[in-house]
Amino acid sequence: MKRGIPIAWHGLYRMVTGWLVLLIVTFASTTINAAPNDSAHSPSLLVMGDSLSAAYGIEREEGWVNLLADRLEGEVQVINASISGETTSGGLQRFADILGQQQPDIVLIELGGNDGLRGLSPNQMQANLATIIEQSQEADARVLLLGIDIPPNYGQAYRDAFTGVFHSLAEEYDVPLVPFLLEDIALNDALMQSDGIHPTADAQPIILDNVWPALEPLLEKTHQAAVQ
């Protein structure tokens, strides 16, 4: 998905080094957070992400993943394994253990942004994400891929290769895709924190609304499978 984002990212032309350090070096707690679940037999949903899913710069309960748990009202256990600064390589290294321990029914993959900010190879990023998808599907978990974009100062060719990774994976593995997690947010300065990278608390419900149309069918299929 090609996107031009000249407004929200304009100030970042002067701040590339600053926000690279902010997003990559600043790590949140590695504790996996699971929303309360009334039944051990309820379906579970795992979020593997970076700072965009780890509620960076806001209260954890304000983050979109926690809002998702609230919307599901305990019918689905939501497990947030997101870490600020996470790359696809780091996520892949952690994933097998988390998958085995949690045995989720649905896996949301929100990784790649930090690969892009570091200028890492899109081919390697694609290989890492492909392995996470394959491991999820081998464990009979349904997968939702959450895409992201990077600032224009990386050059259009790199941006096209970067965003193309998500579309290629979605097609190859037949998984649903949210093309741009920050749709209707990244261009609105009022919804972005002062670093110009991370969304505010007010933006979190919009992120959830961006995810929900692709996630809801997976939830329905999971519930149907559980009652059969």
N, CA, C and O of each residue as an XYZ file, in Angstrom:
912
protein
N       0.844     -1.186      0.000
C       0.000      0.000      0.000
C       0.877      1.232      0.000
O       1.610      1.444      0.966
N       0.841      2.057     -1.037
C       1.669      3.244     -1.093
C       0.941      4.390     -0.417
O      -0.231      4.642     -0.696
N       1.636      5.081      0.469
C       0.998      6.152      1.212
C       1.917      7.360      1.226
O       3.120      7.228      1.452
N       1.357      8.532      0.985
C       2.132      9.755      1.137
C       1.717     10.418      2.425
O       0.530     10.688      2.609
N       2.645     10.695      3.331
C       2.282     11.253      4.620
C       3.158     12.473      4.914
O       3.953     12.456      5.855
N       3.013     13.541      4.103
C       3.908     14.683      4.243
C       3.633     15.545      5.450
O       4.524     16.283      5.873
N       2.435     15.492      6.033
C       2.095     16.419      7.114
C       2.602     15.915      8.452
O       3.406     16.583      9.102
N       2.136     14.729      8.877
C       2.459     14.249     10.217
C       3.940     13.986     10.397
O       4.480     14.141     11.493
N       4.601     13.583      9.305
C       6.006     13.204      9.439
C       6.941     14.368      9.095
O       8.160     14.198      9.134
N       6.393     15.560      8.754
C       7.232     16.649      8.260
C       8.350     16.993      9.231
O       9.505     17.140      8.833
N       8.002     17.119     10.508
C       9.009     17.500     11.488
C      10.082     16.456     11.694
O      11.151     16.757     12.226
N       9.811     15.241     11.283
C      10.758     14.155     11.534
C      11.985     14.230     10.643
O      12.985     13.567     10.917
N      11.928     15.025      9.582
C      13.119     15.182      8.747
C      14.283     15.732      9.565
O      15.446     15.485      9.245
N      13.961     16.491     10.639
C      14.995     17.072     11.487
C      15.236     16.242     12.726
O      16.101     16.575     13.536
N      14.474     15.149     12.889
C      14.498     14.426     14.159
C      14.775     12.935     13.994
O      14.509     12.162     14.915
N      15.294     12.518     12.862
C      15.426     11.085     12.589
C      16.213     10.380     13.679
O      15.778      9.348     14.190
N      17.351     10.919     14.034
C      18.180     10.270     15.051
C      17.451     10.176     16.375
O      17.502      9.146     17.048
N      16.769     11.254     16.753
C      16.080     11.273     18.041
C      15.029     10.212     18.156
O      14.994      9.471     19.138
N      14.153     10.123     17.146
C      13.078      9.131     17.303
C      13.523      7.718     17.030
O      12.877      6.771     17.478
N      14.623      7.550     16.296
C      15.171      6.205     16.176
C      15.589      5.680     17.535
O      15.269      4.552     17.911
N      16.313      6.522     18.267
C      16.756      6.121     19.611
C      15.561      5.898     20.512
O      15.528      4.940     21.285
N      14.574      6.786     20.416
C      13.397      6.700     21.281
C      12.638      5.407     21.069
O      12.230      4.757     22.031
N      12.446      5.027     19.802
C      11.621      3.856     19.513
C      12.384      2.559     19.682
O      11.811      1.549     20.091
N      13.680      2.575     19.369
C      14.432      1.327     19.360
C      15.044      1.013     20.715
O      15.039     -0.140     21.146
N      15.576      2.037     21.396
C      16.320      1.787     22.619
C      15.415      1.716     23.836
O      15.737      1.024     24.802
N      14.273      2.428     23.808
C      13.387      2.460     24.965
C      12.563      1.196     25.019
O      11.725      0.962     24.149
N      12.794      0.367     26.043
C      12.091     -0.903     26.163
C      11.129     -0.869     27.336
O      11.452     -0.372     28.414
N       9.937     -1.410     27.103
C       8.962     -1.551     28.175
C       9.214     -2.865     28.904
O      10.124     -3.617     28.554
N       8.411     -3.129     29.908
C       8.522     -4.380     30.655
C       8.311     -5.565     29.730
O       7.480     -5.511     28.823
N       9.057     -6.628     29.956
C       8.911     -7.826     29.137
C       7.829     -8.749     29.680
O       7.615     -9.836     29.144
N       7.156     -8.330     30.726
C       6.103     -9.149     31.296
C       4.951     -9.306     30.310
O       4.492     -8.326     29.724
N       4.495    -10.516     30.131
C       3.342    -10.761     29.275
C       2.090    -10.490     30.080
O       1.900    -11.043     31.163
N       1.239     -9.633     29.545
C       0.021     -9.234     30.240
C      -1.166     -9.949     29.636
O      -1.401     -9.882     28.430
N      -1.907    -10.629     30.477
C      -3.108    -11.329     30.039
C      -4.296    -10.744     30.775
O      -4.292    -10.629     32.000
N      -5.315    -10.376     30.009
C      -6.530     -9.870     30.628
C      -7.222    -10.997     31.378
O      -7.107    -12.160     30.993
N      -7.950    -10.657     32.462
C      -8.649    -11.691     33.224
C      -9.594    -12.493     32.338
O     -10.228    -11.959     31.428
N      -9.669    -13.777     32.625
C     -10.494    -14.673     31.819
C     -11.290    -15.567     32.757
O     -10.718    -16.272     33.589
N     -12.594    -15.537     32.623
C     -13.457    -16.273     33.550
C     -13.416    -17.777     33.319
O     -13.730    -18.554     34.220
N     -13.031    -18.190     32.113
C     -13.056    -19.612     31.809
C     -11.752    -20.043     31.176
O     -11.255    -19.420     30.238
N     -11.209    -21.128     31.713
C      -9.963    -21.651     31.154
C     -10.184    -22.203     29.758
O      -9.225    -22.426     29.018
N     -11.450    -22.427     29.388
C     -11.762    -23.003     28.087
C     -12.117    -21.941     27.060
O     -12.421    -22.275     25.914
N     -12.086    -20.665     27.445
C     -12.379    -19.594     26.502
C     -11.247    -19.453     25.497
O     -10.094    -19.745     25.814
N     -11.569    -19.007     24.289
C     -10.511    -18.783     23.294
C      -9.520    -17.737     23.788
O      -9.842    -16.923     24.654
N      -8.322    -17.767     23.235
C      -7.305    -16.795     23.613
C      -6.727    -16.135     22.372
O      -6.689    -16.719     21.289
N      -6.282    -14.907     22.562
C      -5.756    -14.081     21.483
C      -4.423    -13.509     21.935
O      -4.335    -12.911     23.007
N      -3.393    -13.687     21.133
C      -2.047    -13.226     21.452
C      -1.673    -12.074     20.543
O      -1.831    -12.160     19.325
N      -1.175    -10.987     21.135
C      -0.674     -9.849     20.371
C       0.844     -9.811     20.486
O       1.390     -9.610     21.571
N       1.518    -10.005     19.355
C       2.973     -9.881     19.279
C       3.279     -8.556     18.591
O       3.131     -8.435     17.375
N       3.705     -7.566     19.365
C       3.904     -6.254     18.777
C       5.047     -5.480     19.395
O       5.826     -6.003     20.193
N       5.127     -4.215     19.004
C       6.143     -3.311     19.521
C       5.471     -2.205     20.327
O       4.416     -2.430     20.919
N       6.060     -1.022     20.357
C       5.546      0.054     21.206
C       4.133      0.472     20.840
O       3.402      0.967     21.697
N       3.728      0.287     19.581
C       2.379      0.679     19.174
C       1.316     -0.170     19.854
O       0.166      0.251     19.980
N       1.699     -1.362     20.290
C       0.768     -2.245     20.999
C       1.108     -2.372     22.479
O       0.374     -3.007     23.236
N       2.219     -1.770     22.891
C       2.653     -1.849     24.288
C       2.272     -0.602     25.083
O       2.745     -0.403     26.202
N       1.409      0.242     24.492
C       0.919      1.451     25.171
C       2.064      2.377     25.583
O       2.084      2.897     26.698
N       3.010      2.575     24.671
C       4.144      3.443     24.976
C       3.682      4.879     25.218
O       2.923      5.433     24.423
N       4.140      5.474     26.311
C       3.876      6.869     26.606
C       2.508      7.170     27.175
O       2.189      8.331     27.434
N       1.692      6.146     27.375
C       0.363      6.320     27.960
C       0.161      5.240     29.011
O       0.984      4.334     29.138
N      -0.919      5.331     29.757
C      -1.229      4.301     30.730
C      -1.594      3.006     30.003
O      -2.268      3.028     28.973
N      -1.138      1.879     30.555
C      -1.373      0.604     29.874
C      -2.857      0.345     29.639
O      -3.237     -0.192     28.598
N      -3.695      0.723     30.600
C      -5.115      0.449     30.425
C      -5.743      1.289     29.311
O      -6.856      1.007     28.868
N      -5.017      2.331     28.858
C      -5.520      3.160     27.768
C      -5.151      2.613     26.397
O      -5.693      3.061     25.387
N      -4.241      1.657     26.348
C      -3.771      1.126     25.080
C      -4.840      0.351     24.334
O      -5.785     -0.159     24.937
N      -4.686      0.264     23.020
C      -5.724     -0.364     22.199
C      -5.886     -1.844     22.513
O      -6.983     -2.385     22.374
N      -4.811     -2.510     22.934
C      -4.933     -3.933     23.261
C      -5.801     -4.112     24.503
O      -6.620     -5.029     24.565
N      -5.625     -3.253     25.471
C      -6.465     -3.329     26.670
C      -7.914     -2.961     26.333
O      -8.848     -3.552     26.875
N      -8.094     -1.996     25.449
C      -9.446     -1.650     25.004
C     -10.103     -2.825     24.287
O     -11.310     -3.037     24.403
N      -9.307     -3.582     23.549
C      -9.827     -4.788     22.901
C     -10.299     -5.791     23.934
O     -11.370     -6.381     23.787
N      -9.504     -5.988     24.982
C      -9.900     -6.913     26.044
C     -11.207     -6.450     26.689
O     -12.074     -7.266     27.002
N     -11.341     -5.149     26.882
C     -12.578     -4.609     27.463
C     -13.764     -4.879     26.537
O     -14.846     -5.242     27.000
N     -13.563     -4.703     25.239
C     -14.657     -4.916     24.288
C     -15.091     -6.377     24.266
O     -16.274     -6.677     24.100
N     -14.142     -7.272     24.431
C     -14.452     -8.705     24.388
C     -15.077     -9.199     25.685
O     -15.604    -10.310     25.732
N     -15.026     -8.391     26.730
C     -15.736     -8.656     27.982
C     -15.469    -10.040     28.549
O     -16.382    -10.693     29.054
N     -14.223    -10.490     28.469
C     -13.865    -11.763     29.067
C     -14.207    -12.984     28.239
O     -13.869    -14.102     28.627
N     -14.870    -12.798     27.105
C     -15.215    -13.943     26.262
C     -13.981    -14.517     25.569
O     -13.957    -15.690     25.195
N     -12.958    -13.680     25.401
C     -11.692    -14.106     24.813
C     -10.569    -13.573     25.703
O     -10.558    -12.394     26.057
N      -9.635    -14.437     26.059
C      -8.489    -14.002     26.840
C      -7.499    -13.301     25.922
O      -7.072    -13.867     24.916
N      -7.136    -12.074     26.267
C      -6.209    -11.284     25.465
C      -4.849    -11.275     26.147
O      -4.725    -10.845     27.293
N      -3.833    -11.750     25.442
C      -2.474    -11.856     25.970
C      -1.600    -10.882     25.191
O      -1.438    -11.025     23.979
N      -1.041     -9.902     25.873
C      -0.228     -8.894     25.204
C       1.250     -9.163     25.461
O       1.755     -8.934     26.560
N       1.939     -9.657     24.424
C       3.376     -9.944     24.521
C       4.198     -8.890     23.796
O       5.315     -9.164     23.357
N       3.651     -7.687     23.669
C       4.326     -6.614     22.948
C       5.390     -5.953     23.808
O       5.227     -5.811     25.020
N       6.491     -5.548     23.163
C       7.599     -4.880     23.825
C       8.008     -3.665     22.997
O       8.205     -3.776     21.787
N       8.134     -2.527     23.633
C       8.619     -1.349     22.923
C      10.026     -1.602     22.396
O      10.882     -2.130     23.106
N      10.248     -1.224     21.157
C      11.545     -1.422     20.523
C      11.717     -2.753     19.837
O      12.772     -3.008     19.256
N      10.714     -3.613     19.885
C      10.844     -4.963     19.328
C      10.972     -4.929     17.808
O      10.296     -4.154     17.130
N      11.840     -5.772     17.291
C      11.987     -5.985     15.855
C      11.395     -7.337     15.484
O      11.022     -8.122     16.356
N      11.312     -7.603     14.190
C      10.813     -8.920     13.773
C      11.766    -10.017     14.220
O      11.330    -11.121     14.547
N      13.065     -9.724     14.239
C      14.043    -10.721     14.691
C      13.856    -11.031     16.166
O      13.859    -12.196     16.564
N      13.693     -9.986     16.984
C      13.469    -10.199     18.416
C      12.166    -10.917     18.679
O      12.098    -11.802     19.532
N      11.126    -10.537     17.946
C       9.847    -11.204     18.108
C       9.921    -12.668     17.753
O       9.346    -13.515     18.437
N      10.632    -12.965     16.679
C      10.776    -14.360     16.257
C      11.519    -15.173     17.312
O      11.150    -16.316     17.579
N      12.550    -14.606     17.911
C      13.310    -15.320     18.938
C      12.446    -15.665     20.144
O      12.651    -16.702     20.774
N      11.492    -14.815     20.469
C      10.629    -15.041     21.633
C       9.419    -15.905     21.309
O       8.832    -16.530     22.193
N       9.052    -15.932     20.028
C       7.710    -16.391     19.679
C       7.445    -17.854     19.986
O       6.389    -18.186     20.526
N       8.365    -18.725     19.660
C       8.106    -20.164     19.828
C       7.775    -20.494     21.278
O       6.849    -21.261     21.541
N       8.517    -19.929     22.214
C       8.250    -20.195     23.630
C       6.891    -19.652     24.049
O       6.137    -20.319     24.757
N       6.584    -18.435     23.605
C       5.294    -17.838     23.966
C       4.154    -18.643     23.359
O       3.139    -18.884     24.012
N       4.323    -19.052     22.120
C       3.289    -19.843     21.443
C       3.038    -21.144     22.188
O       1.889    -21.541     22.383
N       4.108    -21.806     22.603
C       3.959    -23.059     23.324
C       3.324    -22.892     24.686
O       2.534    -23.733     25.113
N       3.660    -21.818     25.369
C       3.124    -21.578     26.705
C       1.662    -21.145     26.669
O       0.853    -21.611     27.471
N       1.324    -20.252     25.735
C      -0.005    -19.652     25.726
C      -1.006    -20.404     24.853
O      -2.206    -20.368     25.123
N      -0.528    -21.083     23.811
C      -1.389    -21.835     22.897
C      -2.606    -21.011     22.446
O      -3.749    -21.420     22.656
N      -2.355    -19.862     21.832
C      -3.462    -18.977     21.451
C      -4.256    -19.526     20.275
O      -3.748    -20.298     19.462
N      -5.498    -19.113     20.207
C      -6.347    -19.460     19.069
C      -6.171    -18.461     17.926
O      -6.353    -18.800     16.757
N      -5.814    -17.226     18.280
C      -5.618    -16.159     17.304
C      -4.311    -15.446     17.635
O      -4.011    -15.195     18.802
N      -3.539    -15.122     16.603
C      -2.293    -14.373     16.785
C      -2.356    -13.103     15.947
O      -2.547    -13.162     14.733
N      -2.195    -11.958     16.598
C      -2.090    -10.679     15.916
C      -0.610    -10.304     15.868
O       0.039    -10.191     16.909
N      -0.079    -10.112     14.666
C       1.334     -9.801     14.483
C       1.470     -8.324     14.112
O       1.084     -7.903     13.022
N       2.020     -7.556     15.034
C       2.219     -6.116     14.816
C       3.702     -5.821     14.995
O       4.116     -5.232     15.994
N       4.489     -6.237     14.020
C       5.933     -6.069     14.054
C       6.420     -5.584     12.695
O       5.763     -5.796     11.676
N       7.567     -4.939     12.691
C       8.160     -4.471     11.446
C       8.529     -3.004     11.477
O       9.451     -2.580     10.779
N       7.817     -2.216     12.282
C       8.102     -0.785     12.322
C       9.542     -0.470     12.686
O      10.164      0.403     12.081
N      10.068     -1.175     13.667
C      11.444     -0.910     14.094
C      12.469     -1.432     13.093
O      13.573     -0.898     12.999
N      12.109     -2.472     12.348
C      12.967     -2.903     11.249
C      13.092     -1.764     10.239
O      14.187     -1.457      9.767
N      11.955     -1.142      9.913
C      11.961     -0.049      8.955
C      12.751      1.144      9.451
O      13.523      1.729      8.691
N      12.576      1.517     10.706
C      13.279      2.670     11.258
C      14.783      2.437     11.312
O      15.563      3.387     11.255
N      15.185      1.193     11.422
C      16.611      0.868     11.409
C      17.148      0.699      9.990
O      18.353      0.554      9.785
N      16.244      0.719      9.019
C      16.670      0.527      7.642
C      17.113     -0.891      7.351
O      17.945     -1.119      6.473
N      16.555     -1.853      8.091
C      16.943     -3.247      7.900
C      16.349     -3.809      6.608
O      15.430     -3.232      6.028
N      16.882     -4.919      6.182
C      16.475     -5.521      4.922
C      15.015     -5.950      4.932
O      14.615     -6.728      5.799
N      14.204     -5.463      3.988
C      12.822     -5.939      3.900
C      12.741     -7.443      3.659
O      11.802     -8.095      4.113
N      13.723     -7.996      2.945
C      13.713     -9.443      2.703
C      13.867    -10.220      4.005
O      13.195    -11.233      4.201
N      14.741     -9.760      4.896
C      14.917    -10.426      6.177
C      13.689    -10.246      7.047
O      13.251    -11.175      7.725
N      13.140     -9.051      7.023
C      11.898     -8.785      7.752
C      10.800     -9.724      7.289
O      10.059    -10.274      8.103
N      10.696     -9.907      5.969
C       9.666    -10.799      5.422
C       9.906    -12.239      5.869
O       8.963    -12.957      6.201
N      11.165    -12.652      5.875
C      11.484    -14.019      6.299
C      11.131    -14.223      7.770
O      10.600    -15.271      8.137
N      11.415    -13.241      8.609
C      11.093    -13.352     10.036
C       9.588    -13.439     10.264
O       9.109    -14.287     11.016
N       8.854    -12.554      9.607
C       7.396    -12.559      9.764
C       6.790    -13.841      9.186
O       5.829    -14.384      9.731
N       7.355    -14.310      8.091
C       6.849    -15.552      7.489
C       6.991    -16.714      8.459
O       6.096    -17.554      8.559
N       8.106    -16.767      9.169
C       8.305    -17.851     10.132
C       7.310    -17.761     11.276
O       6.791    -18.782     11.728
N       7.037    -16.543     11.752
C       6.044    -16.366     12.816
C       4.670    -16.823     12.332
O       3.942    -17.494     13.064
N       4.322    -16.462     11.112
C       3.030    -16.897     10.554
C       2.984    -18.413     10.431
O       1.997    -19.040     10.816
N       4.042    -18.999      9.898
C       4.074    -20.453      9.724
C       3.954    -21.175     11.061
O       3.208    -22.148     11.175
N       4.679    -20.707     12.068
C       4.601    -21.348     13.377
C       3.203    -21.220     13.961
O       2.706    -22.146     14.602
N       2.571    -20.077     13.739
C       1.196    -19.882     14.221
C       0.243    -20.853     13.537
O      -0.564    -21.508     14.197
N       0.336    -20.946     12.228
C      -0.572    -21.810     11.482
C      -0.328    -23.282     11.786
O      -1.268    -24.076     11.822
N       0.932    -23.648     12.004
C       1.235    -25.031     12.387
C       0.624    -25.375     13.740
O       0.327    -26.537     14.017
N       0.439    -24.357     14.582
C      -0.189    -24.557     15.894
C      -1.702    -24.364     15.824
O      -2.373    -24.293     16.854
N      -2.240    -24.279     14.595
C      -3.686    -24.127     14.363
C      -4.237    -22.815     14.898
O      -5.406    -22.736     15.276
N      -3.398    -21.785     14.931
C      -3.861    -20.458     15.339
C      -4.175    -19.640     14.092
O      -3.441    -19.693     13.106
N      -5.255    -18.894     14.140
C      -5.588    -17.963     13.060
C      -4.727    -16.708     13.215
O      -4.438    -16.276     14.331
N      -4.323    -16.133     12.089
C      -3.372    -15.031     12.091
C      -3.997    -13.774     11.489
O      -4.704    -13.835     10.483
N      -3.725    -12.642     12.122
C      -4.055    -11.337     11.567
C      -2.773    -10.520     11.531
O      -2.090    -10.382     12.546
N      -2.447     -9.978     10.363
C      -1.229     -9.209     10.170
C      -1.579     -7.723     10.207
O      -2.473     -7.268      9.493
N      -0.867     -6.976     11.042
C      -1.107     -5.547     11.197
C       0.053     -4.786     10.570
O       1.180     -4.846     11.062
N      -0.222     -4.075      9.488
C       0.819     -3.381      8.753
C       1.077     -1.977      9.264
O       0.256     -1.394      9.972
N       2.239     -1.442      8.891
C       2.633     -0.099      9.302
C       3.438      0.524      8.163
O       3.883     -0.176      7.254
N       3.619      1.827      8.216
C       4.404      2.545      7.229
C       5.560      3.242      7.937
O       5.602      3.283      9.166
N       6.498      3.787      7.169
C       7.631      4.513      7.722
C       7.687      5.899      7.080
O       7.075      6.114      6.034
N       8.415      6.847      7.691
C       8.475      8.214      7.164
C       9.072      8.282      5.766
O       9.859      7.419      5.376
N       8.695      9.312      5.012
C       9.124      9.416      3.614
C      10.608      9.677      3.432
O      11.132      9.467      2.338
N      11.301     10.129      4.466
C      12.723     10.438      4.292
C      13.582      9.182      4.122
O      14.793      9.290      3.930
N      12.982      8.010      4.191
C      13.715      6.779      3.909
C      13.777      6.492      2.412
O      14.479      5.581      1.975
N      13.046      7.268      1.641
C      13.042      7.071      0.195
C      11.879      6.201     -0.241
O      11.502      5.251      0.446
N      11.317      6.537     -1.391
C      10.116      5.846     -1.842
C      10.379      4.381     -2.164
O       9.529      3.525     -1.918
N      11.560      4.090     -2.717
C      11.854      2.694     -3.078
C      11.876      1.803     -1.842
O      11.331      0.699     -1.858
N      12.510      2.284     -0.764
C      12.562      1.484      0.466
C      11.173      1.371      1.079
O      10.789      0.302      1.553
N      10.420      2.465      1.072
C       9.067      2.431      1.641
C       8.181      1.449      0.879
O       7.411      0.704      1.486
N       8.289      1.446     -0.441
C       7.488      0.518     -1.233
C       7.856     -0.927     -0.915
O       6.984     -1.786     -0.779
N       9.167     -1.186     -0.799
C       9.610     -2.548     -0.467
C       9.139     -2.929      0.924
O       8.731     -4.067      1.156
N       9.193     -1.980      1.853
C       8.795     -2.217      3.238
C       7.303     -2.543      3.330
O       6.929     -3.584      3.870
N       6.467     -1.674      2.815
C       5.023     -1.905      2.915
C       4.602     -3.109      2.072
O       3.621     -3.785      2.385
N       5.357     -3.370      0.995
C       5.025     -4.515      0.160
C       5.178     -5.840      0.873
O       4.539     -6.826      0.503
N       6.027     -5.873      1.900
C       6.220     -7.105      2.675
C       4.893     -7.587      3.249
O       4.571     -8.772      3.163
N       4.128     -6.680      3.829
C       2.873     -7.067      4.481
C       1.871     -7.618      3.474
O       1.196     -8.613      3.739
N       1.781     -6.965      2.319
C       0.835     -7.432      1.304
C       1.264     -8.781      0.731
O       0.428     -9.650      0.482
N       2.562     -8.951      0.526
C       3.051    -10.225     -0.005
C       2.772    -11.375      0.956
O       2.344    -12.452      0.538
N       3.012    -11.146      2.234
C       2.779    -12.188      3.231
C       1.297    -12.525      3.352
O       0.923    -13.693      3.455
N       0.459    -11.494      3.337
C      -0.980    -11.727      3.447
C      -1.475    -12.591      2.292
O      -2.315    -13.472      2.475
N      -0.942    -12.327      1.097
C      -1.353    -13.105     -0.069
C      -0.776    -14.515     -0.026
O      -1.480    -15.486     -0.302
N       0.496    -14.628      0.318
C       1.155    -15.930      0.301
C       0.544    -16.887      1.320
O       0.357    -18.070      1.034
N       0.237    -16.377      2.495
C      -0.247    -17.253      3.576
C      -1.757    -17.164      3.783
O      -2.306    -17.780      4.696
N      -2.424    -16.387      2.918
C      -3.883    -16.267      2.972
C      -4.346    -15.843      4.368
O      -5.206    -16.476      4.979
N      -3.747    -14.755      4.848
C      -4.133    -14.215      6.150
C      -4.665    -12.799      5.945
O      -4.206    -12.094      5.047
N      -5.619    -12.378      6.759
C      -6.134    -11.016      6.640
C      -5.076     -9.996      7.042
O      -4.181    -10.286      7.835
N      -5.197     -8.793      6.478
C      -4.218     -7.731      6.694
C      -4.919     -6.418      6.995
O      -5.866     -6.038      6.307
N      -4.451     -5.727      8.027
C      -4.777     -4.318      8.231
C      -3.610     -3.554      7.604
O      -2.522     -3.544      8.179
N      -3.796     -2.917      6.449
C      -2.656     -2.356      5.724
C      -1.876     -1.301      6.500
O      -0.648     -1.261      6.424
N      -2.578     -0.443      7.251
C      -1.901      0.644      7.964
C      -2.577      0.832      9.311
O      -3.687      1.357      9.391
N      -1.905      0.403     10.361
C      -2.493      0.419     11.697
C      -2.884      1.823     12.142
O      -3.852      1.994     12.883
N      -2.140      2.825     11.694
C      -2.380      4.211     12.121
C      -3.192      5.005     11.114
O      -3.064      6.226     11.035
N      -4.019      4.326     10.350
C      -4.944      4.998      9.434
C      -5.787      6.011     10.204
O      -6.309      5.708     11.277
N      -5.917      7.228      9.643
C      -6.693      8.327     10.254
C      -6.068      8.840     11.546
O      -6.714      9.576     12.293
N      -4.840      8.469     11.814
C      -4.142      8.922     13.019
C      -2.842      9.636     12.667
O      -2.584     10.734     13.162
N      -2.022      9.022     11.816
C      -0.677      9.529     11.531
C      -0.686     10.933     10.943
O       0.279     11.676     11.125
N      -1.747     11.314     10.244
C      -1.825     12.635      9.632
C      -2.426     13.675     10.562
O      -2.542     14.844     10.192
N      -2.806     13.270     11.750
C      -3.456     14.178     12.696
C      -2.517     14.422     13.870
O      -2.357     13.560     14.734
N      -1.899     15.595     13.899
C      -0.945     15.908     14.959
C      -1.566     15.816     16.346
O      -0.875     15.505     17.315
N      -2.875     16.088     16.448
C      -3.545     16.057     17.742
C      -3.630     14.645     18.303
O      -3.844     14.467     19.502
N      -3.463     13.631     17.441
C      -3.554     12.239     17.873
C      -2.187     11.574     18.028
O      -2.097     10.380     18.314
N      -1.120     12.364     17.836
C       0.236     11.841     17.953
C       0.948     12.491     19.135
O       0.767     13.679     19.405
N       1.762     11.701     19.836
C       2.554     12.247     20.921
C       3.609     13.203     20.376
O       3.806     13.286     19.164
N       4.280     13.916     21.259
C       5.218     14.952     20.848
C       6.388     14.414     20.036
O       7.036     15.172     19.315
N       6.673     13.103     20.141
C       7.765     12.531     19.347
C       7.386     12.343     17.887
O       8.245     12.056     17.053
N       6.094     12.505     17.571
C       5.647     12.361     16.189
C       5.553     10.935     15.708
O       5.260     10.700     14.535
N       5.793      9.975     16.583
C       5.813      8.561     16.202
C       4.696      7.775     16.872
O       4.035      6.951     16.241
N       4.497      8.036     18.145
C       3.568      7.214     18.929
C       2.212      7.903     19.077
O       2.155      9.104     19.345
N       1.140      7.167     18.908
C      -0.192      7.744     19.060
C      -0.534      8.021     20.514
O      -0.022      7.374     21.428
N      -1.402      8.987     20.705
C      -1.839      9.370     22.045
C      -2.911      8.411     22.566
O      -3.346      7.496     21.868
N      -3.317      8.648     23.804
C      -4.404      7.850     24.381
C      -5.693      8.038     23.584
O      -6.458      7.090     23.407
N      -5.936      9.265     23.102
C      -7.148      9.524     22.327
C      -7.166      8.753     21.013
O      -8.234      8.506     20.452
N      -5.991      8.372     20.520
C      -5.918      7.642     19.254
C      -6.190      6.153     19.404
O      -6.477      5.473     18.420
N      -6.102      5.643     20.629
C      -6.193      4.196     20.821
C      -7.529      3.594     20.384
O      -7.532      2.520     19.781
N      -8.668      4.244     20.666
C      -9.931      3.679     20.157
C      -9.983      3.620     18.628
O     -10.627      2.736     18.061
N      -9.306      4.558     17.962
C      -9.279      4.550     16.505
C      -8.443      3.376     16.010
O      -8.808      2.723     15.032
N      -7.317      3.101     16.684
C      -6.521      1.930     16.324
C      -7.361      0.668     16.441
O      -7.342     -0.186     15.554
N      -8.093      0.557     17.534
C      -8.952     -0.619     17.717
C      -9.995     -0.703     16.611
O     -10.288     -1.789     16.111
N     -10.552      0.437     16.231
C     -11.536      0.439     15.147
C     -10.892      0.049     13.819
O     -11.556     -0.537     12.964
N      -9.610      0.364     13.633
C      -8.908     -0.055     12.420
C      -8.695     -1.565     12.391
O      -8.731     -2.188     11.330
N      -8.473     -2.142     13.567
C      -8.200     -3.578     13.666
C      -9.481     -4.408     13.629
O      -9.501     -5.500     13.062
N     -10.524     -3.900     14.221
C     -11.725     -4.690     14.476
C     -12.366     -5.324     13.241
O     -12.716     -6.503     13.302
N     -12.544     -4.605     12.110
C     -13.202     -5.242     10.954
C     -12.479     -6.484     10.447
O     -13.121     -7.412      9.955
N     -11.154     -6.518     10.559
C     -10.400     -7.696     10.130
C     -10.374     -8.769     11.207
O     -10.276     -9.959     10.906
N     -10.460     -8.346     12.460
C     -10.391     -9.295     13.569
C     -11.719     -9.980     13.842
O     -11.747    -11.159     14.195
N     -12.802     -9.267     13.687
C     -14.115     -9.813     14.061
C     -14.433    -11.132     13.354
O     -14.926    -12.050     14.009
N     -14.175    -11.273     12.038
C     -14.440    -12.574     11.401
C     -13.614    -13.712     11.992
O     -14.091    -14.844     12.074
N     -12.380    -13.422     12.403
C     -11.553    -14.460     13.028
C     -12.141    -14.873     14.373
O     -12.127    -16.052     14.726
N     -12.650    -13.914     15.109
C     -13.280    -14.217     16.398
C     -14.518    -15.081     16.188
O     -14.761    -16.026     16.939
N     -15.300    -14.748     15.160
C     -16.509    -15.531     14.886
C     -16.162    -16.956     14.501
O     -16.814    -17.893     14.963
N     -15.142    -17.142     13.659
C     -14.726    -18.474     13.255
C     -14.199    -19.257     14.458
O     -14.434    -20.461     14.569
N     -13.497    -18.586     15.343
C     -12.961    -19.242     16.542
C     -14.075    -19.700     17.446
O     -14.034    -20.811     17.975
N     -15.069    -18.858     17.629
C     -16.218    -19.242     18.482
C     -16.991    -20.390     17.850
O     -17.425    -21.302     18.555
N     -17.168    -20.361     16.548
C     -17.884    -21.442     15.867
C     -17.163    -22.772     16.013
O     -17.779    -23.815     16.231
N     -15.829    -22.707     15.888
C     -15.036    -23.935     16.031
C     -15.098    -24.478     17.442
O     -15.035    -25.689     17.653
N     -15.223    -23.567     18.427
C     -15.236    -23.993     19.828
C     -16.513    -24.735     20.206
O     -16.503    -25.573     21.108
N     -17.622    -24.425     19.512
C     -18.896    -25.039     19.867
C     -19.192    -26.279     19.037
O     -20.174    -26.979     19.284
N     -18.348    -26.548     18.062
C     -18.588    -27.732     17.221
C     -18.069    -28.999     17.906
O     -18.182    -30.092     17.350
